[in-house]
Amino acid sequence: LLIIDEVSMLRADLLDAIDEILRHFREKRRVPFGGVQVLFIGDLFQLPPVVSENEWTMMKEQYQSPFFFSAKVLEQNPPLHIELKKIYRQSDEKFINLLNNIRNNEITDEDFNLLGERFKSESTEPKRDCITLTTHNYMADEINQRELKKLKGRTFQFEGLLSGNFSEKALPTELKLELKEGAQVMFVKNDSSPEKRYFNGKLATIKRINADEILVTLSESNQELLIEKEKWKSVRYSLNKESGKVEEEELGSFTQYHIRLAWAITIHKSQGLTFDNAVIDAGQSFAAGQVYVALS
C-alpha cells in the first residue's frame, strides 16, 4: 500500500512517473502502479502543485491541468472516491462556517466582519509562542531576522555539513543557522525516540546556547530539551538481483540542528502543520487556496 498525503500539491506528471516506475520494476506493465494499491489523501481546495510557466508550456500539451487527477494513469483507472466530512482541527461552528465559505468562494458580510474583529495593525507585537504565516520566503526571512536582531546577547552560527550529492534546494533548514538565546524556533523533523517529545512544526524557545550545545524549552509543556544534530540522507534504491532485496545507496547527506527560526514561515511550509497561535499576513497571496490554508 502506497499512501500519498497532501495530494493537492502532487503534479500529474510526477504521478505518471510513479506509475511508470512501479510498472517497470514490478514487471507488471499492464497493471496501474504495477499492482500496488495507492491511497491519495488531501484537500483539493488547499495548495495546488507548483508549476513554473516554462514547465506548464510543456505540460499542457499532455495534461488538462497540473493536478494529480489529470494524470494519464488516473484518467484510465479512475480511483474510488471517499469524502471525509468530520473536521478535527476546529470545533467552533462559526469559524467552521467561515472556513467553508472561504474555500467555496462564498464569503459573506458576516464572515468579513468576523475576520475584521481579528485584524491587527503591523505595529502590534506578536506574543510569545505565536507564529506569523506569510506568502513569500523573503517576507518570512525579514521577520525572522528582525526579531533575531531585537534579542540581546551573542549570535551563534552553526554551519551545516553537506557531503556528496545533496541538493541545496532540498535543505530542510538553513545551511548556516544563526541563533541566539531567546530565539523562537520550530522543529523540522519528528522526534524519532519513543518519548515523541516534539514533532515537525513544534515551537520552542532557546533557553541556553553556546558553540557546542543548544538547550530549548518546548512551547506549552515548558519541558527542557538538549537538541543534537540530525542527518538527512539523499538515497538511491536499487534491486539486488541475487538476493531479490532492495538496497540503499547513500549519495549524499546534510547534517545540521533540526530547527529553524520560527517567528515566521510561509503558508506553503505550514500546510499540514498545527499552531495554537498564529498571525496571518496573506495580503500578497498568489496561489489558489493559500488564504484558506493559512486560516484553517
C-alpha positions in Angstrom: 0.0 0.0 0.0 1.4 3.4 -1.1 0.0 6.3 0.8 0.4 9.8 -0.7 -0.6 12.6 1.7 -1.2 16.3 0.9 -2.1 15.1 -2.7 -3.3 18.6 -3.8 0.4 19.5 -4.2 1.2 16.4 -6.4 1.8 17.1 -10.0 0.2 15.0 -12.7 3.5 14.3 -14.5 5.1 13.1 -11.2 2.2 10.7 -10.6 2.6 9.3 -14.1 6.3 8.9 -13.4 5.5 6.9 -10.2 3.1 4.7 -12.2 5.7 4.1 -14.9 8.5 3.2 -12.3 6.2 0.8 -10.4 5.1 -1.0 -13.6 8.7 -1.4 -14.7 10.3 -2.7 -11.6 7.3 -4.9 -10.6 7.3 -6.2 -14.1 3.6 -5.7 -14.5 3.3 -3.4 -17.5 -0.4 -3.8 -17.9 -1.5 -3.0 -14.4 -1.7 0.5 -12.9 1.1 1.2 -10.4 2.4 -2.3 -11.1 -0.4 -3.7 -8.9 0.4 -1.6 -5.8 -2.7 -0.2 -4.1 -2.4 3.6 -3.9 -4.3 5.8 -1.3 -4.5 9.5 -2.0 -5.3 11.8 0.9 -5.8 15.5 0.6 -7.9 18.5 0.0 -8.1 19.9 -3.5 -9.1 23.3 -2.2 -5.8 23.6 -0.5 -2.4 24.5 -2.2 -2.1 23.5 -5.8 1.1 21.9 -7.4 4.0 24.3 -8.0 4.5 24.6 -11.8 6.6 27.3 -13.5 5.4 28.9 -16.7 8.0 27.1 -18.7 7.0 23.7 -17.2 3.3 24.3 -17.9 4.1 25.2 -21.5 5.4 21.7 -21.9 2.8 20.0 -19.6 -0.3 21.5 -21.2 0.3 19.6 -24.4 -0.3 16.4 -22.5 -2.4 17.4 -19.4 -5.6 19.2 -18.8 -4.4 20.6 -15.5 -1.3 20.2 -13.3 -3.3 18.4 -10.6 -2.8 14.8 -9.8 -6.2 13.8 -11.1 -5.2 14.8 -14.6 -2.5 12.1 -14.7 -3.0 9.6 -17.5 -3.0 6.7 -15.1 -6.0 8.0 -13.3 -7.8 9.0 -16.4 -7.6 5.4 -17.5 -8.2 4.0 -14.0 -10.5 6.3 -12.0 -10.0 5.8 -8.3 -12.7 5.1 -5.7 -13.7 8.4 -4.1 -14.4 8.7 -0.4 -15.3 12.1 1.1 -14.3 12.7 4.7 -16.6 15.2 6.4 -15.7 15.3 10.0 -13.5 18.3 11.0 -10.9 17.5 13.7 -8.8 20.7 13.9 -11.7 23.1 14.7 -14.8 22.8 16.9 -16.1 26.4 16.7 -19.2 26.2 14.4 -19.0 29.9 13.4 -15.3 29.5 12.4 -16.0 26.3 10.5 -18.7 28.1 8.5 -16.3 30.9 7.8 -13.7 28.4 6.5 -16.2 26.6 4.3 -17.4 29.9 2.8 -13.8 30.9 2.0 -12.9 27.5 0.5 -16.1 27.7 -1.7 -15.6 31.4 -2.6 -18.9 32.3 -1.0 -17.7 34.7 1.8 -20.5 36.8 3.3 -20.5 40.2 5.1 -20.8 38.4 8.4 -17.6 36.5 7.5 -15.8 39.8 6.7 -16.9 41.2 10.0 -15.7 38.2 11.9 -12.3 38.4 10.3 -12.3 42.2 10.9 -12.6 41.5 14.6 -9.3 39.8 14.5 -7.4 42.4 12.5 -4.2 43.7 14.0 -2.1 46.5 12.7 1.5 45.9 11.7 2.7 47.7 14.9 1.1 45.0 17.1 3.7 42.9 18.8 3.0 39.2 18.4 3.0 37.3 21.7 5.4 34.5 22.6 4.7 31.1 21.1 3.0 32.8 18.1 4.0 32.3 14.5 3.4 34.6 11.5 2.3 32.9 8.3 3.5 34.8 5.2 3.0 34.3 1.5 6.7 34.6 0.4 10.0 33.3 1.7 11.6 36.8 1.7 8.8 38.1 4.0 9.3 35.3 6.5 13.1 35.8 6.4 12.7 39.5 7.0 10.6 38.9 10.1 12.9 36.3 11.5 16.0 38.4 11.0 14.3 41.5 12.5 13.2 39.6 15.6 16.6 37.9 16.0 18.3 41.4 16.0 16.0 42.6 18.8 17.4 39.9 21.1 20.4 40.9 23.2 23.4 38.7 23.5 25.7 36.9 21.2 24.7 35.4 17.8 25.9 31.9 17.3 26.4 30.5 13.8 26.1 26.8 13.1 27.4 25.6 9.7 25.6 22.6 8.3 27.7 19.9 6.7 26.9 18.9 3.1 28.6 15.8 1.7 28.2 14.0 -1.6 25.2 14.7 -3.8 22.6 16.6 -1.7 20.6 19.4 -3.4 20.8 22.7 -1.6 17.2 23.3 -2.8 16.1 20.4 -0.6 17.7 21.7 2.6 15.1 21.3 5.5 16.7 24.2 7.4 19.4 26.9 6.7 22.9 25.7 5.7 24.2 28.5 8.0 21.9 28.7 11.1 22.1 31.9 13.1 20.6 31.6 16.6 20.6 33.5 19.9 19.4 32.8 23.4 15.6 33.7 23.5 15.1 32.9 19.8 11.8 31.3 18.8 12.5 28.1 16.7 10.5 25.3 15.1 11.4 21.7 14.8 11.6 20.5 11.2 11.6 16.8 12.0 9.6 14.5 14.2 11.2 13.0 17.4 12.3 9.5 16.4 12.7 8.5 20.1 9.9 6.6 21.9 9.1 9.7 24.0 7.8 11.6 21.0 8.5 15.0 22.7 8.2 17.1 19.6 7.0 17.0 16.0 7.6 18.8 12.7 6.1 22.2 13.4 6.5 22.2 17.1 7.6 25.6 18.5 10.3 26.1 21.2 12.4 28.9 22.7 16.2 28.7 23.0 17.0 28.8 26.8 20.7 28.4 26.6 23.2 28.3 23.8 26.9 28.1 23.2 29.2 26.9 20.4 28.7 23.2 21.5 25.1 22.9 22.7 21.6 24.2 22.3 19.0 23.9 25.1 15.4 24.7 24.2 12.1 25.0 26.2 9.2 23.4 24.4 6.1 25.5 24.0 3.1 24.5 26.1 4.8 21.9 28.2 7.8 24.1 29.1 9.9 20.9 29.0 13.6 21.5 28.5 15.4 19.6 25.8 19.0 19.4 24.8 19.0 19.0 21.0 21.5 17.3 18.9 22.4 17.5 15.2 20.4 15.3 12.8 21.4 13.8 9.5 19.3 13.8 6.3 20.3 11.4 3.5 20.0 11.5 -0.2 19.4 7.9 -1.1 19.2 5.8 -4.3 17.5 2.5 -4.2 18.5 -0.5 -6.4 17.4 -4.1 -6.6 19.9 -6.8 -5.8 19.0 -9.4 -8.4 20.8 -12.2 -6.5 19.1 -11.7 -3.1 15.9 -10.1 -4.6 16.1 -7.4 -2.0 16.0 -3.6 -2.4 19.3 -2.0 -1.3 20.1 1.6 -0.3 23.0 3.6 -1.6 23.7 6.9 0.2 24.5 9.5 -2.5 24.9 12.4 -0.1 23.9 13.9 3.3 23.1 17.1 5.2 23.9 17.4 8.9 22.5 20.2 10.9 20.4 21.0 14.0 16.8 20.1 13.1 15.4 23.6 13.9 14.8 26.8 12.1 13.9 30.4 13.2 10.2 30.5 13.6 8.8 33.9 14.3 7.5 33.4 10.7 7.2 30.8 8.0 5.5 30.6 4.6 1.9 29.4 4.2 3.3 26.7 1.8 5.5 25.3 4.5 2.7 25.5 7.1 0.3 23.2 5.2 -0.4 20.2 7.3 1.0 21.8 10.5 -0.9 22.8 13.6 -0.3 26.0 15.6 -2.0 27.3 18.7 -1.4 31.0 17.9 -0.8 32.5 14.5 -0.7 35.9 12.8 -1.7 35.6 9.1 -0.2 38.1 6.6 -1.8 36.9 3.4 -2.1 40.2 1.5 0.3 39.0 -1.3 -1.3 35.6 -1.9 -0.6 34.3 -5.3 -1.9 30.7 -5.3 -5.4 29.3 -5.1 -6.2 28.0 -1.6 -3.4 30.0 0.1 -5.6 32.1 2.3 -7.8 29.1 3.2 -4.8 27.0 4.2 -3.5 29.8 6.4 -6.8 30.3 8.2 -7.6 26.6 8.6 
